[in-house]
Amino acid sequence: MQITELTLFTDNISETKNFYGNILSLKIISQSDNQVGFQAGSTKLIFKECKNTQKPFYHFAFNIPSNKLNEAISWMTGKVKLLPTEENSVIADFENWNAKSIYFFDAAGNIAELISRFDLKNETGEKFNSSQILCVSEIGIVSNNLHSIKQKLINDYKVSDFVKSVNSDTFSAMGDDNGLLILAVENRNWYPTTMPSQKSPFQIKFINDLNESYVITEEIV
């Protein structure tokens, strides 16, 4: 599965533009007074300004080459504060997923992640920089009816359970190493923080394993 375009919302478009454009050095591909788009590897990442009373809040992840996590940590030092995942470590080790990752807050308070997935075998010899942010590989979708969403994704969009994930009534991962929809119930803490998940508007364009293109929005929840 490939997430080709992800549209999220922010209460401060200028801070978001500065964070992803200047701090993470992603290429700006579109901009106006109330939205900005970036090229995050193969994914178009778009933020639109939203002045609703509830501040939008998301968790999402970017794939990076499987041999570049330590270089990514060095590259991120001085740019953002990495979130601790356990005592004396900022690295999360997902043994079942054969992956390791680091987490940070973006300028809007979203939980973002850089993750190396070793089964993709996408090593590179180039020095790490923003061009090695390969794609948006995860986006959290929050709902209190996970069973209904899962059945809709399976039946209507031909997206299957992630074979490496241990799913439950409160959490499910669907897709594959290249693209995952992370389903979580409302008010479930997003790892590695104590910040509870919340419903926020989104638009996800993706291609499933059958090479079929789809668009889903928050209406699915």
C-alpha positions, 0 to 999 in steps of 0.5 A: 500500500502506498499513501500518495497524498495526505491532507491534514489540518493545522491551527497555525499554517505559518509555523507548520510551513516553517517547521517542515520547510525550514527545519525538516527541509522538505520541498514546498510544492504548493502554498497559499494563505491558508495551506501549504504542501510538501514533497515527503518522498513519494507522498504529497503532505498537505496542511490546511489551516483550520480555526475550529475550536478543537485543535487538530491533532495527529500521529503519522510516520515517515519511512527512512532507509533501513540503515539510517536511523542513527544518522537520522538521530544525529541529523535531527539533533538541534532541530527538534527534541526527540521523545524518550521511548524508555529510560536513556533511549529515544529509539523504539524497537518494534521487534514484531514489525522488524523496525526501529523508530524515533519520535518528535513533536512538530510545530503544531504538537502532532506526534511525528515519527521516522521509522526504519523498516528492515524488511524493506531492505532499502539501505543507502550509502548516502549521508542522511538528509531530508531527501531520505524521508521516503514517504508517509508510511503511517497515519492514525485514524481515530474512531470508536467503531474500529470493527466497522472501519476495518470491514469497510477498508477490507470490503470497499478498499481492499486493504488487509490487516498488517500481518506483523501487527497484534491487533485488538479492540482498541488498536489495529494496523492495516496495510504493509511496510510501505503504507499503514492505516493505524486505527485507534479508539478515541482517548487511547494514548499515542505511543510514546506519550500520554497524549490521548488520540482524538478525531480530526479531519483528514484526507488520505489518497492511497494505492492498494496492493491491487494498484487501485487508487482510493480517497478516504476522509474522516467520514469513514469513521 
